[in-house]
Amino acid sequence: EVQLVESGGGLVQPGRSMKLSCAASGFTFNNYDMAWVCQAPKKGLEWVATISYDGSSTYYRDSVKGRFTISRDNAKSTLYLQMDSLRSEDTATYYCARHVPFFDYWGQGVMVTVSS
Amino acid sequence: DTVLTQSPALAVSPGERVTISCRASESVSTGMHWYQQKPGQQPKLLIYGASNLESGVPARFSGSGSGTDFTLTIDPVEADDTATYFCQQSWNDYTFGAGTKLELK
């Protein structure tokens, strides 16, 4: 059974940093591209970033370029999202998802609240 | 960005047929996918590539369309289908529609 379990969310002040993790199991992690998708409270879904199966390529939505970094450790079957210079508009639930190029499996999500 | 437009809400009775539409601002070929999200849960993939049913999803769900106009059909609707349905395109980067909230009468 495919499982994706996010961790690392919480309350953070504007301008500070936070790192999310996503532990994957139930499939061969290093065969798949992975992504982060966010959902602001009571809002729709937004793709944030994608990393290729081997980590050699990364892609970001414009609003996070230069602030967020997606990475992965295939030996640990874990996906990461380093979020720097956080803004109030980054407040959202962040989901990790397997990216094929639709999103066929999703984690349960982790809430990130950016507020002073 | 490719903008996806969905109607905001629909209300139907159990047993009826419902169609949920999604219009793209430019052609996405068949790179359109549909998700179901219930309150407090993560999205669940229903349809990929415009018309392919994801494994384990009931055959009551179907998808159609190509280019700019797409439809998700549920026939017949059941009480458990109360949820928000999102379309997503993968032809020009990755964008989602704002979602259609389906309520049962």
Backbone of each chain as ProteinMPNN parsed JSONL, in Angstrom:
{"seq_chain_A": "EVQLVESGGGLVQPGRSMKLSCAASGFTFNNYDMAWVCQAPKKGLEWVATISYDGSSTYYRDSVKGRFTISRDNAKSTLYLQMDSLRSEDTATYYCARHVPFFDYWGQGVMVTVSS", "coords_chain_A": {"N_chain_A": [[0.853, -1.204, 0.0], [0.59, 2.141, -0.942], [1.985, 4.798, 0.854], [2.168, 8.095, 2.042], [3.578, 10.309, 4.203], [3.496, 13.3, 5.707], [5.438, 15.724, 7.561], [6.515, 18.26, 9.914], [5.249, 20.749, 9.849], [3.596, 23.776, 11.134], [3.444, 26.752, 13.216], [4.934, 29.73, 12.087], [6.956, 32.656, 11.954], [6.619, 35.529, 9.774], [9.057, 35.829, 7.187], [10.764, 33.964, 8.261], [12.058, 30.538, 8.272], [11.122, 27.181, 7.274], [11.081, 23.617, 7.243], [9.693, 20.998, 5.471], [8.928, 17.511, 5.539], [8.457, 14.376, 3.847], [7.664, 11.16, 4.207], [7.929, 8.265, 2.344], [6.412, 5.158, 1.405], [5.734, 1.764, 0.332], [6.057, 1.75, -2.397], [8.424, 1.9, -5.146], [10.403, 4.32, -4.492], [12.466, 5.77, -5.801], [11.816, 5.591, -8.458], [9.98, 7.436, -9.251], [8.808, 10.739, -10.065], [8.23, 13.402, -7.754], [6.076, 15.619, -5.891], [5.056, 18.759, -4.395], [2.011, 20.084, -3.298], [-0.161, 22.731, -2.534], [-2.781, 24.034, -0.384], [-4.573, 26.721, 0.432], [-6.434, 27.882, 3.308], [-9.799, 27.043, 3.004], [-9.651, 27.298, 0.276], [-8.644, 26.665, -3.186], [-6.549, 24.199, -4.863], [-3.002, 24.349, -5.355], [-0.251, 23.744, -7.375], [3.066, 23.416, -6.228], [5.834, 22.601, -6.404], [8.029, 20.351, -8.173], [10.076, 17.453, -8.295], [12.394, 15.544, -10.117], [12.69, 11.94, -10.598], [15.28, 11.166, -9.976], [16.321, 13.337, -8.767], [17.642, 15.181, -10.309], [16.42, 17.219, -11.697], [14.421, 20.088, -11.083], [11.361, 21.869, -10.538], [9.38, 24.792, -10.244], [6.563, 26.751, -9.089], [5.983, 30.144, -10.043], [5.655, 31.93, -7.88], [7.1, 30.927, -5.749], [9.665, 30.554, -6.531], [13.116, 30.806, -5.918], [12.695, 31.067, -3.22], [11.689, 28.677, -2.122], [12.864, 25.3, -1.847], [12.896, 22.206, -3.312], [13.722, 18.866, -2.538], [15.204, 15.558, -2.359], [15.83, 12.42, -0.745], [16.747, 9.55, -1.826], [17.716, 7.226, -0.704], [16.569, 7.223, 1.75], [13.952, 7.293, 1.114], [12.511, 9.724, 1.157], [11.004, 12.893, 0.802], [11.532, 16.408, 0.573], [10.747, 19.834, 1.506], [12.141, 22.828, 1.6], [11.432, 25.846, 2.959], [11.942, 29.168, 2.679], [12.148, 32.661, 3.688], [9.411, 33.121, 4.357], [6.016, 34.047, 3.738], [2.87, 35.62, 4.597], [0.977, 34.814, 2.772], [1.771, 32.267, 2.148], [0.61, 30.602, 3.892], [-0.989, 27.583, 4.371], [-2.249, 24.229, 3.783], [0.05, 21.751, 3.142], [0.608, 19.3, 0.793], [2.302, 16.307, 0.01], [2.846, 14.532, -2.996], [2.694, 11.851, -5.344], [3.914, 12.219, -8.601], [2.833, 11.937, -11.796], [2.108, 12.433, -14.83], [-0.08, 13.446, -13.504], [-1.449, 13.57, -10.187], [-1.227, 10.883, -8.377], [-1.171, 9.654, -5.87], [-1.575, 10.912, -2.596], [-0.38, 12.539, 0.355], [-1.572, 13.001, 3.755], [-1.382, 15.608, 4.397], [0.082, 18.647, 5.754], [-0.147, 21.349, 7.97], [0.837, 24.682, 7.485], [1.341, 27.68, 9.036], [1.804, 31.023, 8.606], [2.528, 33.646, 10.489], [2.705, 36.509, 12.619]], "CA_chain_A": [[0.0, 0.0, 0.0], [1.345, 3.395, -1.012], [1.747, 5.737, 1.957], [2.957, 9.326, 2.07], [3.323, 10.903, 5.511], [4.184, 14.577, 5.853], [5.727, 16.212, 8.902], [7.314, 19.474, 9.971], [4.481, 21.983, 9.777], [3.358, 24.512, 12.375], [3.377, 28.216, 13.165], [6.231, 30.359, 11.842], [6.835, 34.094, 11.718], [6.994, 35.985, 8.423], [10.482, 36.001, 6.966], [11.524, 32.837, 8.786], [12.136, 29.341, 7.439], [10.537, 25.935, 7.766], [11.361, 22.497, 6.338], [8.728, 19.906, 5.509], [9.396, 16.2, 5.101], [7.415, 13.44, 3.435], [8.196, 9.802, 4.192], [7.189, 7.438, 1.401], [6.539, 3.711, 1.514], [4.786, 1.005, -0.468], [6.404, 1.774, -3.814], [9.843, 2.152, -5.383], [10.445, 5.791, -4.437], [13.394, 6.376, -6.761], [11.294, 5.451, -9.821], [8.905, 8.39, -9.468], [8.848, 12.155, -9.745], [7.425, 13.735, -6.588], [5.664, 17.02, -5.908], [4.33, 19.384, -3.293], [0.825, 20.826, -3.694], [-0.684, 23.384, -1.335], [-4.19, 24.457, -0.38], [-4.846, 27.726, 1.442], [-7.688, 27.602, 4.0], [-11.048, 27.219, 2.263], [-9.318, 27.665, -1.099], [-8.342, 25.57, -4.092], [-5.24, 23.555, -4.853], [-1.952, 24.964, -6.178], [1.011, 23.022, -7.488], [4.155, 24.217, -5.691], [7.139, 22.222, -6.937], [8.222, 18.958, -8.557], [11.455, 16.998, -8.446], [12.471, 14.326, -10.913], [12.895, 10.704, -9.838], [16.663, 11.053, -9.521], [16.722, 14.594, -8.15], [18.473, 15.995, -11.199], [15.639, 18.348, -12.211], [13.4, 20.627, -10.192], [10.452, 22.813, -11.184], [8.671, 25.56, -9.213], [5.653, 27.808, -9.514], [6.693, 31.423, -10.027], [5.564, 32.64, -6.605], [8.014, 30.362, -4.75], [11.027, 30.473, -7.074], [14.1, 31.562, -5.155], [12.394, 30.993, -1.777], [11.472, 27.289, -1.737], [13.731, 24.315, -2.476], [12.451, 20.822, -3.196], [14.839, 17.93, -2.619], [14.821, 14.194, -1.983], [16.862, 11.46, -0.349], [16.201, 8.268, -2.287], [18.126, 6.18, 0.221], [15.632, 7.268, 2.885], [12.582, 7.397, 0.556], [11.955, 10.916, 1.777], [10.91, 14.125, 0.026], [11.63, 17.582, 1.434], [10.494, 21.164, 0.975], [12.725, 23.892, 2.402], [10.709, 27.072, 2.676], [12.622, 30.333, 3.254], [11.489, 33.965, 3.479], [7.979, 32.812, 4.314], [5.072, 35.158, 3.698], [1.542, 35.246, 5.1], [0.232, 34.13, 1.701], [2.209, 30.872, 2.074], [-0.205, 29.833, 4.829], [-1.727, 26.572, 3.622], [-1.919, 22.829, 3.998], [0.974, 21.291, 2.106], [0.523, 17.871, 0.519], [3.231, 15.697, -0.927], [2.105, 13.697, -3.927], [3.433, 11.216, -6.419], [3.615, 13.046, -9.767], [3.015, 10.991, -12.895], [2.15, 13.811, -14.338], [-1.13, 13.801, -12.57], [-1.027, 13.268, -8.815], [-2.038, 9.689, -8.144], [-1.237, 9.39, -4.44], [-1.385, 12.118, -1.796], [-0.307, 12.407, 1.796], [-2.704, 13.579, 4.485], [-1.16, 17.05, 4.451], [0.594, 19.265, 6.968], [-0.527, 22.768, 7.968], [1.858, 25.701, 7.728], [0.729, 28.973, 9.303], [2.807, 32.093, 8.66], [1.892, 34.747, 11.203], [3.482, 37.056, 13.728]], "C_chain_A": [[0.884, 1.248, 0.0], [0.973, 4.281, 0.172], [2.712, 6.906, 1.834], [2.593, 10.055, 3.355], [4.18, 12.155, 5.673], [4.424, 14.914, 7.321], [6.47, 17.537, 8.795], [6.559, 20.779, 9.923], [4.337, 22.668, 11.125], [3.265, 26.002, 12.134], [4.782, 28.798, 13.016], [6.008, 31.83, 11.545], [7.198, 34.447, 10.281], [8.49, 36.235, 8.319], [11.339, 34.848, 7.443], [11.437, 31.641, 7.844], [11.458, 28.153, 8.101], [10.857, 24.847, 6.745], [10.336, 21.408, 6.563], [9.392, 18.622, 5.012], [8.209, 15.344, 4.719], [8.06, 12.064, 3.317], [7.312, 8.92, 3.321], [7.431, 5.964, 1.655], [5.522, 3.042, 0.613], [5.017, 1.059, -1.958], [7.898, 2.084, -3.94], [10.041, 3.649, -5.571], [11.307, 6.367, -5.549], [13.006, 6.128, -8.215], [10.34, 6.573, -10.206], [9.305, 9.835, -9.193], [7.915, 12.383, -8.553], [7.15, 15.226, -6.575], [5.111, 17.448, -4.556], [3.189, 20.196, -3.892], [0.263, 21.464, -2.442], [-2.138, 23.799, -1.52], [-4.387, 25.436, 0.762], [-6.205, 27.441, 2.072], [-8.917, 27.986, 3.165], [-10.818, 27.591, 0.799], [-9.046, 26.419, -1.941], [-6.911, 25.089, -3.962], [-4.273, 24.298, -5.773], [-0.724, 24.063, -6.18], [2.144, 23.94, -7.026], [5.479, 23.903, -6.384], [7.147, 20.738, -7.251], [9.701, 18.672, -8.665], [11.449, 15.68, -9.208], [12.872, 13.134, -10.046], [14.297, 10.596, -9.248], [17.184, 12.335, -8.883], [17.467, 15.542, -9.054], [17.748, 17.228, -11.727], [14.589, 18.773, -11.196], [12.61, 21.709, -10.918], [9.623, 23.48, -10.089], [7.633, 26.476, -9.852], [6.355, 29.138, -9.287], [6.735, 32.043, -8.63], [6.516, 32.099, -5.532], [9.447, 30.247, -5.265], [11.97, 31.369, -6.287], [13.86, 31.535, -3.656], [12.252, 29.551, -1.292], [12.449, 26.391, -2.497], [13.18, 22.921, -2.223], [13.674, 19.915, -3.343], [14.351, 16.554, -2.188], [16.051, 13.405, -1.575], [16.314, 10.086, -0.707], [16.603, 7.114, -1.37], [17.179, 6.091, 1.417], [14.172, 7.322, 2.421], [11.848, 8.597, 1.149], [12.072, 12.118, 0.848], [10.939, 15.298, 1.003], [11.155, 18.831, 0.708], [11.06, 22.17, 1.98], [12.065, 25.196, 1.999], [11.387, 28.232, 3.424], [11.828, 31.597, 2.956], [9.974, 33.808, 3.401], [7.131, 34.076, 4.429], [3.72, 34.678, 4.208], [0.753, 34.475, 4.043], [0.707, 32.695, 1.46], [1.429, 29.993, 3.049], [-1.112, 28.874, 4.068], [-1.456, 25.19, 4.216], [-1.065, 22.389, 2.823], [0.881, 19.769, 2.006], [1.731, 17.439, -0.307], [2.434, 14.707, -1.772], [3.057, 13.057, -4.919], [2.963, 11.851, -7.728], [3.899, 12.28, -11.039], [2.513, 11.312, -14.31], [0.871, 14.317, -13.697], [-0.653, 13.338, -11.201], [-1.836, 12.079, -8.323], [-2.105, 9.248, -6.684], [-0.85, 10.654, -3.685], [-1.18, 11.74, -0.327], [-1.511, 13.073, 2.446], [-2.561, 15.085, 4.662], [-0.64, 17.521, 5.794], [0.334, 20.76, 6.875], [0.677, 23.64, 8.28], [1.145, 27.037, 7.892], [1.831, 30.01, 9.467], [2.14, 33.323, 9.267], [2.796, 35.218, 12.335], [2.696, 36.979, 15.036]], "O_chain_A": [[1.791, 1.392, 0.819], [-0.207, 4.49, 0.458], [3.901, 6.734, 1.562], [1.427, 10.384, 3.573], [5.406, 12.088, 5.764], [3.705, 14.448, 8.205], [6.985, 17.894, 7.736], [7.184, 21.84, 9.954], [4.879, 22.21, 12.131], [3.041, 26.459, 11.013], [5.704, 28.406, 13.732], [4.996, 32.208, 10.955], [7.989, 33.75, 9.644], [9.11, 36.779, 9.233], [12.511, 34.751, 7.078], [10.833, 31.712, 6.774], [11.249, 28.124, 9.314], [10.902, 25.104, 5.542], [10.128, 20.95, 7.686], [10.295, 18.653, 4.176], [7.095, 15.553, 5.2], [8.893, 11.829, 2.442], [6.102, 8.836, 3.53], [8.52, 5.565, 2.068], [4.558, 3.673, 0.179], [4.249, 0.472, -2.72], [8.548, 2.477, -2.972], [9.869, 4.177, -6.669], [10.922, 7.353, -6.178], [13.789, 6.425, -9.117], [9.929, 6.661, -11.363], [10.027, 10.131, -8.24], [6.939, 11.655, -8.366], [7.892, 16.008, -7.169], [4.755, 16.63, -3.708], [3.377, 20.911, -4.876], [0.207, 20.823, -1.393], [-2.648, 23.899, -2.635], [-4.373, 25.043, 1.928], [-7.054, 26.818, 1.434], [-9.037, 29.115, 2.69], [-11.709, 28.145, 0.156], [-9.195, 25.287, -1.481], [-6.166, 25.511, -3.077], [-4.661, 24.807, -6.825], [-0.223, 23.67, -5.127], [2.177, 25.115, -7.392], [6.161, 24.798, -6.885], [6.381, 19.963, -6.679], [10.486, 19.528, -9.073], [10.607, 14.814, -8.973], [13.329, 13.295, -8.914], [14.493, 10.023, -8.177], [18.352, 12.413, -8.503], [17.886, 16.612, -8.611], [18.392, 18.184, -12.161], [13.956, 17.944, -10.541], [13.133, 22.381, -11.807], [9.211, 22.83, -9.128], [7.788, 26.92, -10.989], [7.23, 29.241, -8.427], [7.751, 32.62, -8.242], [6.717, 32.752, -4.507], [10.346, 29.878, -4.51], [11.669, 32.533, -6.022], [14.733, 31.939, -2.889], [12.652, 29.234, -0.172], [12.815, 26.678, -3.637], [13.015, 22.503, -1.077], [14.549, 20.167, -4.171], [13.225, 16.403, -1.712], [17.167, 13.692, -2.007], [15.505, 9.525, 0.031], [15.88, 6.122, -1.28], [17.01, 5.029, 2.016], [13.262, 7.389, 3.246], [10.703, 8.485, 1.586], [13.096, 12.329, 0.199], [10.434, 15.197, 2.121], [11.155, 18.895, -0.521], [10.52, 22.338, 3.073], [12.13, 25.604, 0.839], [11.397, 28.262, 4.654], [10.953, 31.609, 2.09], [9.339, 34.31, 2.474], [7.487, 35.03, 5.12], [3.454, 33.476, 4.248], [-0.041, 33.593, 4.372], [0.113, 31.979, 0.653], [1.574, 28.771, 3.031], [-1.906, 29.293, 3.226], [-0.556, 25.013, 5.037], [-1.408, 22.621, 1.664], [1.051, 19.052, 2.992], [2.133, 18.146, -1.231], [1.46, 14.12, -1.301], [4.082, 13.632, -5.287], [1.762, 12.007, -7.947], [5.056, 11.994, -11.348], [2.502, 10.331, -15.054], [0.761, 15.502, -13.382], [0.434, 12.773, -11.079], [-2.983, 12.23, -7.903], [-3.029, 8.527, -6.309], [0.072, 11.372, -4.072], [-1.733, 10.754, 0.161], [-2.364, 13.64, 1.763], [-3.52, 15.76, 5.037], [-0.878, 16.898, 6.829], [0.565, 21.373, 5.832], [1.435, 23.373, 9.213], [0.428, 27.476, 6.993], [2.682, 29.896, 10.349], [1.295, 33.96, 8.637], [3.545, 34.44, 12.926], [3.195, 37.395, 16.081]]}, "seq_chain_B": "DTVLTQSPALAVSPGERVTISCRASESVSTGMHWYQQKPGQQPKLLIYGASNLESGVPARFSGSGSGTDFTLTIDPVEADDTATYFCQQSWNDYTFGAGTKLELK", "coords_chain_B": {"N_chain_B": [[-0.315, 31.363, -17.387], [-2.358, 28.443, -17.633], [-5.719, 28.774, -17.256], [-8.275, 27.219, -15.456], [-11.711, 26.832, -15.509], [-14.413, 26.25, -13.436], [-17.824, 25.516, -12.566], [-19.206, 26.801, -9.551], [-20.846, 25.397, -7.678], [-23.116, 22.643, -7.212], [-26.307, 21.038, -6.851], [-27.843, 18.012, -6.356], [-30.142, 15.22, -6.508], [-29.98, 12.019, -4.867], [-29.326, 9.216, -6.976], [-29.694, 10.533, -9.342], [-28.214, 11.825, -12.417], [-25.194, 13.582, -12.782], [-23.323, 16.216, -14.215], [-20.191, 17.666, -14.237], [-18.455, 20.468, -15.16], [-15.452, 21.646, -16.815], [-13.538, 24.174, -18.07], [-10.833, 25.04, -20.076], [-8.471, 27.711, -20.499], [-6.865, 27.586, -22.682], [-5.901, 25.169, -25.146], [-5.475, 21.911, -23.776], [-5.072, 19.484, -24.773], [-5.51, 16.102, -24.09], [-4.715, 16.256, -21.53], [-6.015, 16.331, -18.937], [-7.29, 15.974, -15.654], [-9.137, 14.564, -12.903], [-10.192, 15.11, -9.538], [-11.444, 14.121, -6.332], [-12.386, 15.659, -3.341], [-13.05, 15.308, -0.008], [-14.323, 16.927, 2.974], [-11.712, 17.803, 5.19], [-10.012, 15.873, 4.246], [-7.401, 14.52, 2.091], [-7.018, 15.177, -1.448], [-8.355, 12.888, -3.899], [-7.533, 10.897, -6.62], [-9.585, 10.528, -9.449], [-10.095, 10.39, -12.262], [-7.89, 10.198, -15.014], [-5.979, 11.588, -17.739], [-8.141, 12.64, -19.145], [-10.231, 10.709, -19.643], [-9.766, 8.249, -18.448], [-10.381, 5.831, -16.053], [-9.358, 5.773, -12.743], [-7.794, 3.097, -10.993], [-9.81, 1.21, -8.81], [-11.74, 3.139, -8.455], [-15.21, 3.724, -8.504], [-17.27, 2.645, -11.258], [-19.296, 4.385, -11.722], [-18.325, 6.869, -12.076], [-17.141, 8.901, -14.71], [-15.191, 10.337, -17.368], [-14.845, 12.881, -19.905], [-13.921, 14.591, -22.962], [-11.739, 16.932, -24.703], [-9.066, 19.122, -25.692], [-10.306, 22.115, -24.91], [-12.613, 21.8, -23.403], [-14.108, 19.914, -20.889], [-15.608, 17.19, -19.08], [-16.82, 15.792, -16.095], [-18.665, 13.054, -15.152], [-21.11, 11.723, -13.008], [-22.955, 8.932, -12.444], [-25.179, 6.642, -11.327], [-25.649, 9.317, -8.912], [-24.542, 9.025, -5.554], [-25.092, 9.246, -1.977], [-22.633, 9.357, -0.685], [-21.056, 10.748, -2.441], [-20.946, 13.397, -1.952], [-18.923, 16.137, -1.985], [-16.041, 18.12, -2.926], [-15.051, 18.71, -6.219], [-12.251, 18.745, -8.255], [-10.695, 19.861, -11.229], [-7.662, 19.349, -13.096], [-4.888, 20.352, -15.027], [-2.214, 19.114, -17.068], [-0.814, 19.911, -19.243], [0.298, 22.417, -19.815], [2.507, 23.398, -17.725], [1.218, 22.977, -14.402], [-1.955, 23.283, -13.357], [-4.885, 23.889, -11.345], [-8.467, 23.746, -11.302], [-10.897, 25.856, -9.57], [-12.63, 24.327, -8.196], [-15.665, 22.405, -7.797], [-18.365, 22.31, -5.746], [-20.241, 19.681, -4.72], [-23.417, 19.016, -3.674], [-25.907, 17.046, -2.045], [-29.391, 16.776, -2.406]], "CA_chain_B": [[-0.829, 30.109, -16.832], [-3.623, 27.951, -18.166], [-6.76, 28.929, -16.244], [-9.356, 26.243, -15.545], [-12.933, 27.411, -14.956], [-15.442, 25.301, -13.029], [-18.982, 26.089, -11.886], [-18.863, 26.731, -8.127], [-21.607, 24.465, -6.849], [-24.248, 21.937, -7.794], [-27.095, 20.256, -5.902], [-28.601, 16.983, -7.067], [-30.749, 14.185, -5.666], [-29.394, 10.685, -5.063], [-29.889, 8.476, -8.092], [-29.654, 11.334, -10.559], [-26.965, 11.949, -13.158], [-24.667, 14.937, -12.672], [-22.131, 16.509, -15.009], [-19.38, 18.767, -13.725], [-17.68, 20.93, -16.313], [-14.178, 22.335, -16.62], [-13.124, 24.785, -19.329], [-9.462, 25.541, -20.041], [-8.277, 28.958, -21.246], [-6.193, 27.206, -23.919], [-5.977, 23.718, -25.311], [-4.609, 21.055, -22.958], [-5.185, 18.157, -25.392], [-6.22, 15.247, -23.123], [-3.992, 16.341, -20.263], [-6.933, 16.798, -17.899], [-7.469, 14.953, -14.621], [-10.174, 14.936, -11.947], [-9.989, 14.675, -8.166], [-12.51, 14.292, -5.35], [-11.881, 15.977, -2.013], [-14.046, 15.428, 1.052], [-13.834, 17.824, 4.035], [-10.696, 17.286, 6.095], [-9.235, 14.791, 3.639], [-6.603, 14.853, 0.924], [-7.667, 14.857, -2.725], [-8.275, 11.514, -4.397], [-7.603, 10.856, -8.082], [-10.713, 9.782, -10.012], [-9.958, 10.248, -13.714], [-6.677, 10.768, -15.568], [-5.977, 11.608, -19.197], [-9.49, 13.046, -19.576], [-11.295, 9.707, -19.669], [-9.323, 6.97, -17.888], [-10.819, 5.644, -14.676], [-8.308, 5.297, -11.842], [-8.069, 1.806, -10.374], [-10.523, 1.257, -7.537], [-12.8, 4.148, -8.481], [-16.431, 3.114, -9.055], [-17.569, 2.917, -12.666], [-20.279, 5.474, -11.799], [-17.575, 8.051, -12.471], [-16.551, 8.863, -16.043], [-14.712, 11.624, -17.848], [-14.791, 13.036, -21.348], [-13.477, 15.886, -23.445], [-10.384, 17.164, -25.193], [-8.899, 20.518, -26.083], [-10.594, 23.088, -23.85], [-13.855, 21.509, -22.679], [-14.058, 18.611, -20.249], [-16.741, 16.881, -18.224], [-16.837, 14.65, -15.18], [-20.045, 12.605, -14.974], [-21.384, 10.736, -11.968], [-24.263, 8.382, -12.775], [-25.997, 7.569, -10.553], [-25.028, 9.935, -7.741], [-24.843, 8.448, -4.255], [-24.914, 10.185, -0.863], [-21.209, 9.438, -0.371], [-20.358, 11.556, -3.442], [-20.865, 14.78, -1.463], [-17.496, 16.47, -1.974], [-15.621, 19.11, -3.919], [-14.379, 18.065, -7.345], [-11.278, 19.628, -8.894], [-9.992, 19.441, -12.436], [-6.243, 19.732, -13.098], [-4.281, 20.108, -16.335], [-0.774, 18.852, -17.04], [-0.296, 20.19, -20.581], [1.086, 23.643, -19.681], [2.735, 23.351, -16.267], [0.191, 22.226, -13.67], [-2.891, 24.168, -12.674], [-6.135, 23.29, -10.901], [-9.661, 24.567, -11.228], [-11.24, 26.301, -8.221], [-13.434, 23.285, -7.558], [-17.131, 22.406, -7.824], [-18.888, 21.663, -4.548], [-21.432, 18.898, -5.02], [-24.259, 18.742, -2.517], [-27.061, 16.204, -2.331], [-30.646, 17.293, -1.869]], "C_chain_B": [[-2.141, 29.723, -17.515], [-4.661, 27.989, -17.054], [-7.861, 27.909, -16.511], [-10.573, 26.792, -14.817], [-13.962, 26.326, -14.683], [-16.631, 26.059, -12.442], [-18.794, 25.858, -10.389], [-19.591, 25.655, -7.34], [-22.763, 23.852, -7.633], [-24.984, 21.208, -6.686], [-27.958, 19.287, -6.694], [-29.184, 15.997, -6.065], [-30.055, 12.851, -5.907], [-30.105, 9.945, -6.186], [-29.881, 9.226, -9.398], [-28.27, 11.27, -11.214], [-26.486, 13.39, -13.05], [-23.429, 15.073, -13.562], [-21.468, 17.757, -14.44], [-18.433, 19.183, -14.84], [-16.409, 21.647, -15.89], [-13.747, 22.86, -17.978], [-11.726, 25.375, -19.153], [-9.331, 26.78, -20.917], [-7.495, 28.748, -22.537], [-6.203, 25.691, -23.983], [-4.99, 22.995, -24.399], [-4.625, 19.628, -23.502], [-6.032, 17.244, -24.494], [-5.495, 15.224, -21.783], [-4.833, 16.914, -19.135], [-7.252, 15.655, -16.942], [-8.467, 15.472, -13.587], [-9.907, 14.311, -10.579], [-11.241, 14.938, -7.347], [-11.865, 14.621, -4.008], [-13.038, 16.132, -1.035], [-13.465, 16.277, 2.177], [-12.839, 17.132, 4.96], [-9.833, 16.183, 5.53], [-8.377, 15.322, 2.49], [-7.389, 14.536, -0.344], [-7.417, 13.402, -3.121], [-8.441, 11.549, -5.909], [-8.772, 9.994, -8.534], [-10.454, 9.389, -11.467], [-8.627, 10.863, -14.128], [-6.713, 10.688, -17.085], [-7.351, 11.81, -19.785], [-10.557, 11.985, -19.403], [-10.928, 8.362, -19.054], [-9.667, 6.876, -16.407], [-9.667, 5.089, -13.83], [-8.737, 3.978, -11.197], [-8.751, 1.982, -9.022], [-11.636, 2.277, -7.464], [-14.049, 3.53, -9.117], [-16.706, 3.549, -10.494], [-18.686, 3.943, -12.837], [-19.63, 6.788, -12.247], [-17.02, 7.866, -13.878], [-16.136, 10.268, -16.462], [-14.684, 11.668, -19.358], [-14.264, 14.428, -21.689], [-12.067, 15.876, -23.984], [-10.284, 18.617, -25.621], [-9.139, 21.46, -24.914], [-11.803, 22.741, -22.992], [-13.889, 20.064, -22.198], [-15.236, 18.445, -19.298], [-16.441, 15.676, -17.363], [-18.304, 14.313, -14.952], [-20.114, 11.587, -13.853], [-22.811, 10.246, -12.209], [-24.358, 6.92, -12.34], [-25.231, 8.141, -9.361], [-25.475, 9.227, -6.469], [-24.534, 9.464, -3.158], [-23.438, 10.404, -0.539], [-20.433, 10.315, -1.352], [-20.327, 13.034, -3.062], [-19.403, 15.138, -1.24], [-17.274, 17.663, -2.905], [-14.784, 18.408, -4.97], [-13.517, 19.094, -8.068], [-10.81, 19.024, -10.212], [-8.562, 19.972, -12.364], [-5.672, 19.423, -14.472], [-2.778, 19.941, -16.191], [-0.137, 19.115, -18.406], [0.642, 21.394, -20.58], [1.351, 23.871, -18.197], [1.569, 22.595, -15.622], [-0.7, 23.229, -12.945], [-4.168, 23.414, -12.373], [-7.277, 24.274, -11.107], [-9.972, 24.907, -9.775], [-12.117, 25.309, -7.473], [-14.919, 23.507, -7.707], [-17.617, 21.635, -6.611], [-20.205, 20.979, -4.889], [-22.174, 18.597, -3.728], [-25.43, 17.878, -2.949], [-28.288, 16.755, -1.641], [-31.273, 16.304, -0.891]], "O_chain_B": [[-2.925, 30.582, -17.917], [-4.51, 27.32, -16.032], [-8.321, 27.754, -17.642], [-10.486, 27.173, -13.65], [-14.339, 25.574, -15.582], [-16.453, 27.138, -11.877], [-18.272, 24.815, -9.994], [-19.015, 25.061, -6.429], [-23.302, 24.443, -8.568], [-24.378, 20.803, -5.694], [-28.707, 19.686, -7.585], [-28.763, 15.951, -4.909], [-29.593, 12.578, -7.015], [-31.325, 10.031, -6.331], [-30.045, 8.624, -10.459], [-27.309, 10.744, -10.652], [-27.276, 14.321, -13.207], [-22.603, 14.164, -13.647], [-22.123, 18.771, -14.197], [-17.703, 18.361, -15.393], [-16.298, 22.175, -14.784], [-13.604, 22.092, -18.93], [-11.468, 26.115, -18.204], [-9.992, 26.892, -21.949], [-7.463, 29.631, -23.394], [-6.48, 25.016, -22.991], [-3.835, 23.398, -24.261], [-4.251, 18.683, -22.808], [-7.168, 17.592, -24.173], [-5.646, 14.286, -21.0], [-4.425, 17.859, -18.459], [-7.457, 14.517, -17.361], [-8.62, 16.682, -13.42], [-9.467, 13.167, -10.465], [-12.003, 15.862, -7.633], [-10.921, 13.955, -3.584], [-13.904, 16.989, -1.217], [-12.245, 16.347, 2.327], [-13.083, 16.029, 5.449], [-9.009, 15.611, 6.244], [-8.598, 16.423, 1.986], [-8.314, 13.724, -0.321], [-6.423, 12.786, -2.738], [-9.379, 12.16, -6.422], [-8.938, 8.867, -8.067], [-10.577, 8.224, -11.848], [-8.269, 11.938, -13.646], [-7.388, 9.831, -17.654], [-7.69, 11.218, -20.809], [-11.689, 12.314, -19.048], [-11.717, 7.42, -19.136], [-9.289, 7.738, -15.613], [-9.078, 4.062, -14.167], [-9.915, 3.78, -10.896], [-8.329, 2.793, -8.197], [-12.405, 2.281, -6.503], [-13.953, 2.881, -10.159], [-16.41, 4.679, -10.884], [-18.998, 4.334, -13.962], [-20.306, 7.695, -12.733], [-16.49, 6.805, -14.206], [-16.669, 11.26, -15.966], [-14.522, 10.643, -20.02], [-14.174, 15.31, -20.835], [-11.3, 14.942, -23.755], [-11.296, 19.266, -25.883], [-8.291, 21.595, -24.033], [-11.992, 23.347, -21.937], [-13.725, 19.124, -22.976], [-15.784, 19.419, -18.782], [-15.888, 14.677, -17.823], [-19.097, 15.185, -14.598], [-19.272, 10.693, -13.761], [-23.759, 11.032, -12.184], [-23.696, 6.057, -12.916], [-24.286, 7.528, -8.866], [-26.645, 8.872, -6.324], [-23.801, 10.428, -3.385], [-23.038, 11.506, -0.164], [-19.259, 10.6, -1.116], [-19.739, 13.841, -3.782], [-18.723, 14.529, -0.414], [-18.193, 18.139, -3.572], [-13.909, 17.604, -4.646], [-13.987, 20.168, -8.443], [-10.558, 17.822, -10.3], [-8.29, 20.937, -11.65], [-5.935, 18.357, -15.029], [-2.149, 20.538, -15.317], [0.945, 18.607, -18.698], [1.664, 21.388, -21.266], [0.53, 24.46, -17.494], [1.003, 21.683, -16.226], [-0.255, 23.933, -12.038], [-4.503, 22.435, -13.04], [-7.074, 25.488, -11.088], [-9.392, 24.328, -8.856], [-12.323, 25.434, -6.266], [-15.388, 24.645, -7.742], [-17.32, 20.45, -6.46], [-21.166, 21.631, -5.298], [-21.622, 17.998, -2.805], [-25.892, 17.969, -4.086], [-28.253, 17.146, -0.474], [-32.339, 16.575, -0.339]]}, "name": "protein", "num_of_chains": 2, "seq": "EVQLVESGGGLVQPGRSMKLSCAASGFTFNNYDMAWVCQAPKKGLEWVATISYDGSSTYYRDSVKGRFTISRDNAKSTLYLQMDSLRSEDTATYYCARHVPFFDYWGQGVMVTVSSDTVLTQSPALAVSPGERVTISCRASESVSTGMHWYQQKPGQQPKLLIYGASNLESGVPARFSGSGSGTDFTLTIDPVEADDTATYFCQQSWNDYTFGAGTKLELK"}
